[in-house]
């Protein structure tokens, strides 16, 4: 069994080296698409590729983000995958609290072939932001530390989405989908993942400006991308962000910004998430358990494949943020 990663990046220079170090601790191959970084992200990816053959830089071009860009990576490199391998959707700001090979070995049953994540959403607090902006904490010096030490406050997100699936030779991931058709039999267990989208004021300001510009170009992303004032996503001591008052930002996305603000000490366990709302209704799940082994190959043949003429949308030069 091998594990292959599909990663889309943009302006992650403050974190990408840590992310690659984390991923290369357990992955067999990594394919990276850059949607037009204006910082050192793409240079760092290429530097890793020169030193580690498992890293493949595929493309760097100013592209409008679509959740199907990983489908393009899948289409380009699927000939290198073998039946039974695992394929993962990866982001640079995600760190797996349980490494995927360990999770597969210890948590999955033989029929399980699609895994959702359990997201521990680490947040930047108002006080931490004040420490940066007052000069009590230097952004440049702080960025030399592991992200797990820099950001300690988090919420457990009720929202879940599929993150990994077992490869089948005939499975289809069309150009207009964010995940393959019939990805597999969904595991009851979610893989725990620490998410660090909000790291410091300069990173948040750049991220929010870019995402707001992308949404004006009809990017295929969640509604929280429309929020262009990053300060409204800072949380107070109770874990409440100003954007939550009018249902904007993360609070406007169902199940993402829920529960109390918790504190994590690096190296310790995170509280397990027992939510199974990602599973289909029991009758449907029972039917899937019976028919998936025999029917998926037939269903795969009936599904439309990736459009070989598909080309991702480029950001017009006049709209470059």
Residue pairs with C-beta under 8 A, 6 or more apart in sequence:
1 84
1 85
1 86
1 104
2 28
2 29
2 81
2 82
2 85
2 86
3 26
3 27
3 28
3 85
3 86
3 87
3 88
3 100
3 101
3 164
4 27
4 28
4 29
4 30
4 31
4 77
4 80
4 81
4 85
4 86
4 87
4 88
4 167
5 23
5 27
5 29
5 30
5 31
5 87
5 88
5 90
6 31
6 33
6 70
6 73
6 74
6 87
6 88
6 89
6 90
7 23
7 30
7 31
7 32
7 33
7 90
7 91
7 92
8 32
8 33
8 34
8 35
8 65
8 69
8 70
8 73
8 91
9 16
9 32
9 33
9 34
9 35
9 37
9 41
9 42
9 45
9 91
9 92
10 34
10 35
10 36
10 37
10 41
10 65
10 210
11 37
11 38
11 39
11 41
11 206
11 207
11 210
12 19
12 37
12 39
12 41
12 92
12 93
13 37
13 39
13 40
13 41
13 44
14 143
14 199
14 200
14 203
15 92
15 93
15 147
15 196
15 199
16 41
16 44
16 45
16 92
17 44
17 48
18 146
18 147
19 92
19 93
19 94
19 95
20 30
20 44
20 45
20 48
20 55
22 95
22 96
23 30
23 90
24 30
24 48
24 52
24 54
24 55
25 99
26 99
26 100
26 101
27 54
27 88
27 100
28 54
28 85
29 54
29 56
29 77
29 80
30 54
30 55
30 56
30 90
31 56
31 58
31 73
31 76
31 77
32 45
32 55
32 56
32 57
32 58
33 58
33 59
33 60
33 69
33 70
33 72
33 73
34 41
34 42
34 45
34 57
34 59
34 60
34 61
35 61
35 62
35 63
35 64
35 65
35 69
36 60
36 61
36 62
36 63
36 315
36 320
37 60
41 92
42 57
42 60
45 55
45 57
46 57
48 55
49 55
49 56
49 57
56 77
58 73
58 76
58 77
61 312
61 314
62 314
62 315
62 320
63 69
63 312
63 313
63 314
63 315
64 214
64 217
64 218
64 219
64 312
64 313
64 314
64 315
65 214
65 219
65 220
65 221
66 219
66 220
66 312
66 313
67 178
67 220
67 221
68 175
68 176
68 177
68 178
68 220
69 312
70 89
70 178
71 173
71 174
71 175
71 177
71 178
71 180
71 306
72 175
72 306
72 310
72 312
74 87
74 173
74 180
74 306
75 173
75 175
75 306
78 167
81 87
81 167
82 167
83 167
83 168
83 169
84 166
84 167
85 166
85 167
86 100
86 104
86 164
86 165
86 166
86 167
87 164
87 165
87 166
87 167
88 100
88 163
88 164
89 162
89 163
89 164
89 179
93 195
93 196
93 197
93 199
94 193
94 194
94 195
94 196
95 147
95 148
95 193
95 194
95 196
96 103
96 191
96 192
96 193
96 194
97 120
97 192
97 193
97 194
97 270
98 107
98 191
98 192
100 164
100 191
103 115
103 189
103 191
107 187
107 189
107 191
108 115
108 187
108 189
109 187
111 185
111 289
111 292
111 293
112 184
112 185
112 186
112 187
112 188
112 189
113 165
113 166
113 183
113 184
113 185
113 292
114 162
114 164
114 165
114 166
114 183
114 184
114 185
114 186
114 187
115 162
115 163
115 164
115 165
115 186
115 187
115 189
115 190
115 191
116 160
116 161
116 162
116 163
116 186
116 187
116 190
116 191
116 278
117 160
117 161
117 163
117 190
117 191
117 192
117 193
118 156
118 157
118 160
118 190
118 191
118 192
118 193
118 273
118 275
119 156
119 157
119 159
119 160
119 193
119 195
120 154
120 155
120 156
120 157
120 192
120 193
120 194
120 195
120 264
120 270
121 154
121 155
121 156
121 157
121 195
121 197
121 250
121 256
121 257
122 151
122 152
122 153
122 154
122 194
122 195
122 196
122 198
122 264
123 151
123 153
123 154
123 155
123 198
123 233
123 234
123 235
123 239
123 241
123 261
124 151
124 198
124 199
124 200
124 201
124 204
124 233
124 234
124 235
125 153
125 234
125 235
125 236
125 237
125 261
126 234
126 235
126 236
127 237
128 137
129 201
129 231
129 234
131 137
132 139
132 142
132 200
132 201
133 201
139 200
139 201
139 202
142 150
142 200
143 150
143 200
146 266
147 196
147 199
148 194
148 266
149 266
150 199
150 200
151 196
151 198
151 199
152 263
152 264
152 265
152 266
153 235
153 239
153 261
153 262
153 263
153 264
154 194
154 261
154 262
154 263
154 264
155 239
155 257
155 258
155 259
155 260
155 261
155 262
156 258
156 259
156 262
156 271
156 273
157 195
157 255
157 256
157 257
157 258
158 255
158 256
158 258
158 259
158 275
158 277
159 253
159 254
159 255
159 256
160 190
160 275
160 277
160 278
162 179
162 183
162 186
163 191
163 193
164 191
165 179
165 180
165 183
165 184
166 184
168 184
168 296
168 297
168 300
170 297
170 300
170 301
171 180
171 181
171 182
171 183
171 296
171 300
172 180
172 181
172 300
172 303
172 304
172 305
172 306
173 179
173 180
173 181
173 306
174 181
174 303
174 304
174 305
174 306
174 307
175 306
175 307
175 310
178 220
181 299
181 300
181 303
182 296
182 299
182 300
182 303
184 292
184 296
185 288
185 289
185 292
186 278
186 279
186 280
186 285
188 276
188 279
190 273
190 275
190 278
192 270
192 272
192 273
194 270
197 207
198 204
198 207
198 230
198 233
198 234
201 230
204 230
204 233
205 230
207 230
208 227
208 228
208 229
208 230
208 233
209 228
209 321
210 321
211 219
211 221
211 225
211 228
212 225
212 226
212 227
212 228
213 319
213 321
214 221
214 225
215 221
215 225
215 226
216 319
217 313
217 315
217 316
217 319
219 225
222 253
223 252
223 253
224 248
224 249
224 250
224 252
224 253
224 256
226 248
227 233
227 243
227 248
227 249
229 243
231 242
232 241
232 242
232 243
232 248
232 249
233 241
233 243
233 249
233 250
234 241
234 242
235 241
235 261
237 261
238 260
238 261
239 259
239 260
239 261
241 249
241 250
241 251
241 257
243 249
243 250
243 251
243 252
244 250
244 251
244 257
249 257
250 256
250 257
251 257
262 271
264 270
279 285
280 288
